[in-house]
Amino acid sequence: MVAVTESRLLVPVDESASLRNTVAHAVEEALDRAGESGSPAAVHFVYPLAERISFRSSSTRAESARSLLDRVASWAEEDANGADVTIETALVATHEYLSTPNDYADVLVRYANEHDLGLAVFDPRYDPIGSTPLLPSLEAEVRRAGLGVEEAPRNAEQSSQPLVRRGTLTQFFALFAASFGFYLLLAGSVAPFELATGAISAGIVAVALWRVSLTSPVAPPDTVKRLVRFCLYVPFLLWEIVKANVEIAYIVLHPDLPIDPEMVEFDAAVWSALPVTTLANSITLTPGTLTVDVERQHLIIHTLTASAREDLFAGTLERAVRFVFYGRAAARIPSPFERREEEES
């Protein structure tokens, strides 16, 4: 067995602005450590391809992952410049469902143990989930499992994205108003005591989180417009839920139980975390459809009936969510069914 040394590196990869720099750093680090210890240098680049339900003839995600690994291997060989270093690439966790830092850490540590790797080098922007800050917890879990951990340096020109950002008074008051309104909604009263305790609670929340929870500047006119459109969306969604409930009740009471369950997937035409979350939750709230998985804009939905699938691909909910967040013009974007027809033609 090859002795476990820290000149044998594990580097998890995913698309990021700092990946090229991480590859160069990993190769250089492996060669430096090999020179100091006299042991062979090796760098294993791995792509944790968490299992997703898919019904396509070939997995686009797998093809993209292999393409990225080929690109990384090419970069690494270029950086090695003929030096004696072993470069390996691999897809891992292809039959596992990964959702937490502990899940990813288990996969990486298991691979490191199987291949006698002693040090994990992380891209500072490594974020395989795409919407959750995973890296600090992942590094801690890997370190706790006994594997050495190092984070590649950031390039000077790469803009950092700190957790705490410079806030504005508009963001502060927006968070205060939202917290205060939510408190009163839960209290169900506007008595002086509720108003006072609500203001105190909202103030504490706003002071503590105003530079953390709001990810972009708040434009009051746009926010007001979105709130008005959201107020229109709520009764529309309730009506869709009522209609779907009636259909499901008919199916349950029908002696033949005419269901036709099927998993379907599509790329939603919404472009940030909150609209995607709103659409996914709206689909789940509507009886007959259930959002099973979301990866950025890609949704996997369980549908109970053919009519539920038709409604889903007709894009009624998707169009309504776009109307809320982007206005009337965005609502005219073709439906998922129309977009699929355009792709196939």
BELHU-V543433 format. One record per backbone hydrogen bond with DSSP energy under -0.5 kcal/mol. NH is the residue of the N-H (numbers start at 1). CO is the residue of the C=O. If there is no record, write none. Layout:
nh: {NH;NH}
co: {CO;CO}
This chain:
nh: {5;5;8;9;9;10;11;13;19;22;23;24;25;26;27;28;29;30;31;32;33;34;35;36;37;38;41;42;43;44;45;45;46;46;47;48;49;49;50;51;60;63;64;65;66;67;68;69;70;71;72;73;74;75;76;77;78;79;80;81;82;83;85;86;88;88;90;92;96;98;104;105;106;107;108;109;110;111;112;113;114;115;116;117;118;118;119;120;121;121;122;122;123;126;134;138;139;140;141;142;143;144;145;146;147;148;150;152;158;165;165;172;173;174;175;176;177;178;179;180;181;182;183;184;185;186;187;188;189;195;196;197;198;199;200;201;202;203;204;205;206;207;208;209;210;212;213;215;219;220;223;224;225;226;227;228;229;230;231;232;233;234;235;236;237;238;239;240;241;242;243;244;245;246;247;248;249;250;251;252;253;254;257;259;260;262;264;266;268;268;270;276;277;278;279;280;281;282;283;284;285;286;287;289;290;292;292;293;295;298;299;299;300;301;302;303;303;304;309;310;311;312;313;314;315;315;316;319;320;321;322;323;324;325;326;327;327;331;332;333;337;339;340;341;342;343;344;345}
co: {3;116;5;7;42;119;44;46;16;18;19;20;21;22;23;24;25;26;27;28;29;30;31;32;33;34;84;7;86;9;43;88;11;44;90;46;47;92;48;96;58;59;60;61;62;63;64;65;66;67;68;69;70;71;72;73;74;75;76;77;77;80;83;41;43;86;45;47;93;96;100;101;102;103;104;105;106;107;108;109;110;111;113;112;5;8;8;148;10;119;120;150;12;123;132;134;135;136;137;138;139;140;141;143;142;118;120;122;155;163;211;168;169;170;171;172;173;174;175;176;177;178;179;180;181;182;183;184;184;191;192;193;194;195;196;197;198;199;200;201;202;203;204;205;206;209;209;213;217;218;219;220;221;222;223;224;225;226;227;228;229;230;231;232;233;234;235;236;237;238;239;240;241;242;243;244;245;246;247;248;249;250;254;257;304;303;301;299;266;297;268;272;273;274;275;276;277;278;279;280;281;282;285;286;302;290;300;300;298;295;266;297;293;264;290;262;301;288;305;306;307;308;309;310;311;312;311;315;316;317;318;319;320;321;322;322;323;327;329;330;313;335;336;337;338;339;340;341}
